[in-house]
Amino acid sequence: MADKVTGGSSRGKSIRCRAAVCRRPSEPLVIEEIIVAPPMPHEVRIRIIYTSLCHSDVLFWKIEDYAAAMFPRILGHEAIGVVESLGEDVNEVSEGDTVIPTFVSECGECRDCKSPKSNLCSKLPFKSSRVAPFMPRYETSRFTDLNGEAIYHFLSVSSFSEYTVVDIAHVTKIDSGIPLTKAAGLLGCGISTGVGAACRTANIEPGSTVAIFGLGSVGLAVAEGARLCGATRIIGVDVNKDKFEVGKKFGLTDFVESANSGSKSASEVIIEMTDGGADYCFECVGMASLVQEAYACCRKGWGETIVLGVDKPGSQVSIPSKDILTTGKSLIGAVFGGLKPKSDIPILLNRYINKELQLDEFVTHEVTFEDINKAFDLLIEGKSLKCVICMDDQ
């Protein structure tokens, strides 16, 4: 159990609490007591209320032969929590504030953060090569086990712990008047990524045709964003035909079962369905072959393919250079859907509170912290869209 402390009595002190530690790849997480150090300057320590599981957690949980395979590690990067204590030089949040931590930073000072053209902070850049095993400003960990061994961070969040330490550039404050809900933490990654890619990166026009490859939570969030933008036709592509019924509530109008399209590829089917290709295609799985399929069925002249899926390290996309030159199509990637966390998450949250944006509909399961490994089973078996993990004793 965590050492529960209030009223600032833990300020500047280490906290002993529980965390779900990934000790070895592909093995069940171990609930154990750890020590969480106090925040350094520009950092905050957060008590996690709700967290959820993302496919990226599963991807790096499995990795064995890559530089990012660093264990022991505390995974988790979709969450909502309350600020427990502050390091020096933190002015934008206070103890007791509700916050959403994000793997994407927004320092507010660099050229990229000041530009409307980018959400990729250059002061504290996203480190995909080693997936942020330490605090970004110091290259040190705030976690140790009871034997004094350091435990690595994950994506600058590490929310599978009762307490975590996050750099202030990775923290978005939530208006105190907005109720704290289980679904709000989903805005820390997947749902924001999909909605943002549709509304910000693609900026889908009303009446557009959209094709989405992969109907997990990110793909369905793209559908939700396309619906909000007024797309007329939203085509879902997946191997699981049951996803169509689920996707209808998020705006899907058509479905292509990619594993059962006969002698034709999914891209050929979509080209026929749309009389030449979709205006916007989104790859939401993380497979080079699907990127190529999505690019193949976006319309010549103006079609855009947006890549959101996280592929295995070393994967390569192969597109003939002639096609790039002669078709007039665009191929782009969008980290976090092109959104700036501190600027855009409050907007999405307000749209959720105003019942414009669906979030609760993504939550298909809830488990306690002790049952966190069930969340992995549900996602891997394809039974869960989003599983919220409720931290105990909150």
N, C-alpha and C positions, 0 to 999 in steps of 0.2 A: 504494500500500500504506500501511496505517496505520503510524504511528510506535509500535511496540509498547513499552510501558513497564510495569514492574512494581515492586513493593516500595515504592510511594509516591513514586517519582522524578518522576512527572508531576504531583504535587499542586501546585495553584496555577498550573500552566502550561497553555498552549494545546497542543492535540494536532492534528497534521495526519493526516487519514485520508481514506478514500474514502466517498462518499455517492452515492446515486442521486437526482439533482436534477431536479425537474420545472421546466423553463425556460419552457415555454409550454403552454397547455391542449391536451390531446389528442395531444401529441407524445410520442414515446418518452422515457423518463427517460434522463438522461445520467450515466453513472458518471464522476465527477470527484473530484479532491482538494479538500478543504475544510479550514478551520480551525475547530476546536471549542474555544471558550473554556472556562476553568475554571468550575466552578459557583459561583454567588453564595450568600449565606446562604439556608438552607432549600432548597437544591438539591443534586442528586447527578449525577455524570457516570457513564453506564452504557455498558459494552461490550456491544453487542447480539450474541447468540449465534444465535437464530432469530427470524425475523419472518414475518408472513404478510399476504396481501392481503385486504382487506375491500371490500364494495361501496361503502362510504362513501369510500374512497380513490379509487375509479373515478369516483364522482359529482363529487368536487371536482377531480379531474384534468381533467374535461371542462368545468367551468364557465368561461364567458367573460364574461358580462354581469351579474355579481353582485358584491356587496361582498366576498364571500369569495374571489373570483378574484384571489388575490395571488400573484404569481410574481416571482422563483424561489422554490421551496418544496421542503421535504423532507417527503414524505408518509409514511404508515405509522403504525399505532397498535395493532397486535397483535404482541406480542413477549415474549421472555424474555431476560434478560441478567444481567450481573454488575456490581456497583458497582465502579467504578474509582477514584473519589475523591469526597470530600465537601466541600460548602461549610460555612460556619460555622452553628452552631445546628441541626445535624442529629444526632439522638441515637438514632433508632430503627433505623438500619442502620449497617453497618460496611463498610469496603473488603473486597471479596471475597464479599459476600453475594449470593445469587441473588435476583433481584427480577422482578416483572411490573409494567411501567408501564401505567397506564390513563388514558383520556381523562376519566373521572369522578374527581373529587377526594374525599378524605375527610380533612378537617383534624382531626377529633376534638374540636373546641372550640366550634363554632357550635351554635346551637339545632337546626338540621336534622340535623347529624351526631350529636348527642346523642339525637335522637328516633328511635324505631323506626318512625315513620310516613313518613320521608323518606330518600332517598339523594342529595338535591340540595344539596350543600354551599353555604351562603350566603356563606362567607368567600372561597372561590375558586370562584365559580359557573361552570357550563358556559356558554361564550359561543358560542351557535349563530350569531349574526349575522355574526361575522367568523371563526369557527372557530379561535380561539386562535392568531393568527399570531406571538405573542411569549410570553415567559415570563410566567406569570400575575401575579407580584408586582411585576414591574419594567417590563413593556411594552417589553422589549428582546430582541434575538435573541442566541443563543449561537453562531450559525453565520455564517461569512463565506466567500466564495470566495477564490481566490488573488489576485484583483484588489482585495480589500478590500470588496466589495459584500456587504451583509447578505443572508442567505437566511432566508426566513420559516419558522417552525415550523408544525406541523399537529396539532391536537387535543391539544396539550400533551405529545406523545410523540415524533413524527418518528423512527420506527424504521428507515427506509430509509437508515441511516447506520451505519458501523462503531462510532461513538460518538455518543451524544446526551446532552443535559442535560435533566433532568426535575425538576420541583418535588417535594419529599418528600411532599406531600399526594396526589400522583398515583402513588406508588410503594408496592407491596405486597411485603413481604419473604416469602420462601418458606423453610419449614423446611429446615435444612441436611441433614436425613436423607432428604429426598425426592429421588429421582433427577431430574436435569434432562433433560426429554424434549422432543422437537420439538413435541408436541401441547400441552404445558402453556401455551405462549404464546397459544393460542387463547382462553384464559380472559380475555385482556385486553379482549375486546369481544364478538364475535358469539355464541359458545357460552354465555358467561355471561348475555348479554342474553336469549337464548331460554329457557334453563333457568330463569333467575331469574324471567322473566315468568310462566312456568307455576307454579313452586313458591312464589314470594314474592308477586308482584303479584296473580295470580289465586288463588293458594292452592287449586289444583284439588283437589276432594274425590274419594276413591275412588269409582268407578262413574260418573263424569261422562262427558259427551259433549263432544268438543272438535273444532273446525274450524279449520284453519290455511290461510290464503291466502298462497301463495308458499312453495315448498319448496327455497329456497336453504339456506345453512348456518344462518341464524337460524331459519327455519321448522322445519327438522329438529331444531334444538336445542330448540324449543318441544315438538316431538313427544317428544324424549328426556325433557324435564322432565315432560310429561304422563304418560309411561310410568312414570317414577319415582314420580309421585303416585298411580298406580293408576287412571288413566282407563280406562274400559271400551271406549270407541269414539273413535278418533282419525282424523279425516277430513282428508286432504290435498287442497288445490285448487291446480292448476297447469296451465299450457298444455302442459307437456311430460309426456307419459304415462310416459316412462321414469323419472321421479322417484318413481313409486310403488314400483318394485322397490328403488330405493335407500332409500326411506323405511321400508320394512318392518323393516329392522334397527333403526330407531329407534322402532318402536312403531306405525307407521301401520296401521290396519285397513281403511280405505276410501279411495277416490280419486275425485275429480271432475275430469275433464278440461274445464276451463272454456272452452276454445276449441271444444269439440265436444259441447256439451250440448243441441243441437237448438234448439228455440224457447224453451226455458226458461233463465233465468239460473242461475248457480251457486248463488245464495242460494235460489232456488225449489227446486232439486234437493235442497239440504241440508235445507230445511224438510220436504220430503216424506220424505227418508231418516230423519229424526229425529223425525217426528211432532210437528212444531211448532218445531223449531229447536235449535241446539246450546247447551249450558250456557255454553260459553266459545268465543269466536271471536278469532283473532289475525290481524292484518294485518301481513305481514312483507315486503312488497315496496316500499312507499313510493309508493302511488297513491291519490289521493283517491277515485276510483271504487271501489276495492277496500275502502276503509274503509266506504263506504256499503253495499257488498255484505255485508261482515262484520256490520255493525250490523243489516242487514235480516234475517239468518238466525240471530241469537242469540235465544234463547227469551224470549218476553214474561214479565214478572213478575220474573225473576231473571237473565236472560242478561247476560253481560259481554263487551264487545268491547275488546280491548287492542291499541293501535297501537304497532308497533315499527319499521315501515319508515320510512326517511328519504326524504321526498318532495322534489320540486324546489322551490326557493324561490318563494314566492308562491302555492302551491297552496292551494285552499280546499275544505273538506268541507261539503256541503250536506245537512242532515237537517231535514225538516219539524218545526217546534217542537211540533206536535200529537203526533207520534210520540214525541218525548222525554217529553212529559207523560203520555200515555195507555198507553205500553207497559211502563213500569217497568224499562227496560233501562239499562245503564250503558255509557259510552264513556270510556275513560281511555287515557293515554299512559304509557309506561314507559321512561325512559332507563336503559340498562344493566340492564334487567329489574327495576328497583327494588332492586338489590343495592348494598350498601356494600362497596367493593373490599377494603379492609384487613380487614374483618370476615368477608366471605363467600367471597372467592376461596380462602383456605386450606381452608374447609369443602368447596368443590367439588373442590379438588385432592386432598384426602383421600379423597373419594368415588371419584375417578378411580383413585387408588393402590389402593383396596380393591375395584376392579373393579365398582363399582356404576354409575358414570357413564362413558359411552363418550366418548372424545376421539379416540383414534387413528383411529377409523372415519371421522372427518370429513376426515382428510388423504388426499386423492386424488392429489396430485402434490407433488414436491419439485424445486426448481431451485437453482442456485448464485446468488450475488449478481450475477455478471456477466450472468446470464440473467433478471434480474428482469422485463424486459419480456415474457418468455414467460408469466409469471404473469398479467399483464394480458390477454394474448391468450386464455389458457385460461379465465379467468373471463368475459370478454366473450362468448366463443363458447359459453358454457354447458357446457364440457367439464370444469370443475374445481369441486369443492365447496370445499375449502380447499387452497391451494398454499403449502407452507412454503418460505421462502427461507432457505437455509443460508449464513451469513456465512463467508467464507474465512479460513483461517489461524487458526482458533480452537483 
